[in-house]
Amino acid sequence: MAETNNKDVTEELEKDKVVEETVDTEENKAAEESAEETKTEDSAEKENAQDTEAASEETDTKEKKDGIFGKKKKKDKKDAQIEDLNDRLRRQMAEFDNFRKRSEKEKSQMFDMGAKSIIEKVLPIVDNFERGLAAVPEEQKDDAFVTGMDKVYKQLMTEFDSIGVKPIEAVGQEFNPDLHNAVMQVESEEFEPGIVAQELQKGYMYKDTVVRHSMVAVVSE
């Protein structure tokens, strides 16, 4: 009877041992599977994180690249507009400068034409002053009236000189058709042929323009 009980106890112990080993095996297997799953999940998360980071970097790089080239393109367009405006401004300034110079030249020419016209009208008065003073007898040259007329004549000639009106040299000068108007030929022992021997009417120039040619007599050949 005792032996039977011992045998039963032994069998029970062995059964319990088998059960415990089975349980341990199942727990170890479950732990391993759980660890494997965790590792797999970690790997997946890591890969996803790497993919996300790579995608983010690619996006940033693309945006940065697009931003750089887009800005450069915009800057080039802006530079082209600025260059076009500068070119138009330079052209307008050049046109305005040409217009200003042309206007000043035309204004100067118109002024000279007006001055020349007035001088031509005043010259007969000057001629009359010279004729009147030349006709005064020597004994009357000190008269107050004659002195006054002489002063007026000198003042008029001074104003002529100040604005550029000068008499043309004639007597003793070689005949120049651009300055002299020969109305007669004379014989002269004083001057060579072709030289102006006598001035019949004084000529005048305004700056570089002949207002009136000198009326002269030239020594004949």
C-alpha positions in Angstrom: 0.0 0.0 0.0 2.8 2.4 0.9 4.6 1.6 -2.3 1.5 2.3 -4.3 1.2 5.7 -2.7 4.8 6.6 -3.3 4.4 5.7 -6.9 1.4 7.9 -7.3 3.3 10.8 -5.6 6.2 10.2 -8.0 3.9 10.3 -11.0 2.2 13.4 -9.7 5.5 15.1 -9.3 6.6 14.1 -12.7 3.4 15.4 -14.2 3.8 18.7 -12.4 7.4 18.9 -13.6 6.2 18.3 -17.2 3.5 20.9 -16.9 5.9 23.4 -15.4 8.4 22.8 -18.2 5.6 23.1 -20.8 4.5 26.3 -19.2 8.1 27.6 -19.1 8.6 26.7 -22.7 5.3 28.4 -23.7 6.3 31.5 -21.7 9.8 31.6 -23.2 8.3 31.2 -26.7 5.8 33.9 -26.1 8.5 36.2 -24.7 10.7 35.5 -27.7 7.8 36.2 -30.1 7.0 39.3 -28.2 10.6 40.4 -28.3 10.8 39.6 -32.0 7.6 41.6 -32.6 9.0 44.5 -30.6 12.2 44.4 -32.6 10.3 44.2 -35.8 8.1 47.2 -34.8 11.3 49.1 -33.8 12.9 48.4 -37.1 9.7 49.4 -38.9 9.5 52.6 -36.9 13.1 53.3 -37.5 12.7 52.7 -41.3 9.6 54.9 -41.3 11.5 57.6 -39.4 14.4 57.4 -41.9 12.0 57.5 -44.8 10.2 60.5 -43.3 13.5 62.2 -42.6 14.8 61.5 -46.1 11.5 62.8 -47.6 11.7 65.9 -45.5 15.3 66.5 -46.5 14.4 66.0 -50.2 11.5 68.4 -49.8 13.6 71.0 -48.1 16.3 70.6 -50.7 13.8 70.9 -53.5 12.2 74.0 -51.9 15.5 75.5 -51.3 16.6 74.8 -54.9 13.3 76.1 -56.2 13.6 79.1 -54.0 17.1 79.9 -55.2 16.4 79.4 -58.9 13.0 81.2 -58.6 14.6 84.1 -56.9 17.4 84.2 -59.5 14.9 84.1 -62.3 12.9 86.9 -60.6 16.1 88.9 -60.1 17.1 88.5 -63.7 13.7 89.8 -64.8 14.0 92.7 -62.5 17.5 93.5 -63.7 16.3 93.4 -67.3 13.5 95.9 -66.4 16.0 98.2 -64.6 18.4 98.0 -67.6 15.6 98.8 -70.0 14.5 101.8 -67.9 18.1 103.0 -67.6 18.5 102.7 -71.4 15.3 104.6 -72.0 16.4 107.3 -69.5 19.8 107.7 -71.2 18.1 108.0 -74.6 15.7 110.6 -73.3 18.5 112.5 -71.6 20.5 112.5 -74.9 17.5 113.6 -76.9 16.8 116.4 -74.4 20.5 117.5 -74.5 20.4 117.6 -78.3 17.1 119.5 -78.2 18.6 122.0 -75.6 21.7 122.5 -77.8 19.6 122.9 -80.9 17.3 125.3 -79.2 20.2 127.4 -77.9 21.8 127.5 -81.4 18.5 128.5 -83.0 18.0 131.1 -80.3 21.4 132.5 -80.8 20.9 132.6 -84.6 17.6 134.4 -84.2 19.2 136.9 -81.8 22.0 137.5 -84.2 19.6 137.9 -87.1 17.6 140.5 -85.1 20.7 142.3 -84.0 22.0 142.4 -87.6 18.8 143.8 -88.8 18.9 146.6 -86.2 22.5 147.4 -86.9 21.8 147.7 -90.6 19.1 150.3 -89.8 21.4 152.2 -87.4 24.4 152.3 -89.8 22.9 155.2 -92.0 22.6 157.2 -88.8 26.3 156.6 -88.1 27.1 157.6 -91.6 25.3 160.9 -91.2 27.2 161.5 -87.9 30.5 161.0 -89.7 29.5 163.1 -92.7 28.2 165.9 -90.4 31.4 165.9 -88.3 33.6 165.8 -91.3 31.9 168.9 -92.8 32.5 171.0 -89.7 35.0 173.8 -90.4 38.2 173.7 -88.4 37.4 176.9 -86.5 34.0 175.6 -85.4 35.1 172.2 -84.0 35.3 173.6 -80.5 31.7 174.8 -80.5 29.5 173.2 -77.8 27.1 171.8 -80.4 29.8 170.1 -82.4 31.4 168.8 -79.2 28.1 167.3 -78.1 27.5 165.7 -81.5 31.0 164.2 -81.4 30.5 162.8 -77.9 27.2 161.2 -79.0 29.0 159.6 -82.1 31.8 158.2 -79.9 29.3 156.8 -77.4 27.4 155.1 -80.2 30.6 153.6 -81.6 31.6 152.4 -78.1 28.3 150.6 -77.8 28.8 149.1 -81.2 32.1 147.8 -80.2 30.8 146.3 -76.9 28.2 144.1 -78.8 30.7 143.0 -81.4 30.2 145.5 -84.2 33.4 146.6 -85.8 34.3 148.6 -88.9 36.0 146.7 -91.8 39.5 147.8 -92.6 39.7 148.9 -96.1 42.3 151.5 -97.1 45.7 149.9 -97.7 44.3 146.4 -97.5 44.3 143.9 -100.4 40.9 143.8 -102.1 38.7 141.0 -100.7 35.4 140.4 -102.4 34.1 138.9 -99.1 34.6 142.2 -97.3 34.8 144.9 -100.0 32.6 146.1 -102.7 34.7 147.7 -105.5 32.7 150.4 -107.3 35.6 152.0 -109.2 39.3 151.6 -110.1 41.8 154.4 -109.6 45.5 154.9 -110.4 47.8 155.4 -107.4 51.4 156.0 -106.8 51.0 155.1 -103.1 49.5 151.7 -103.4 50.2 148.6 -105.5 47.6 147.3 -108.0 44.8 145.4 -106.3 45.0 147.4 -103.1 42.1 149.5 -101.8 43.1 153.1 -102.3 39.9 154.8 -101.1 36.9 154.0 -98.9 33.7 155.6 -100.2 31.5 154.0 -97.5 32.5 152.3 -94.4 31.6 148.6 -94.0 30.9 146.8 -90.7 30.9 143.3 -89.3 28.8 141.9 -86.5 30.9 139.2 -84.8 32.0 137.0 -87.8 29.2 138.1 -90.2 29.4 141.0 -92.7 26.6 143.4 -92.0 27.6 145.8 -94.8 30.5 145.5 -97.3 32.9 148.4 -97.6 32.3 150.5 -100.7 35.8 151.0 -102.1 38.0 152.2 -105.0 40.7 149.7 -106.0 44.1 150.6 -107.6 44.0 149.4 -111.2 46.6 147.1 -112.7 
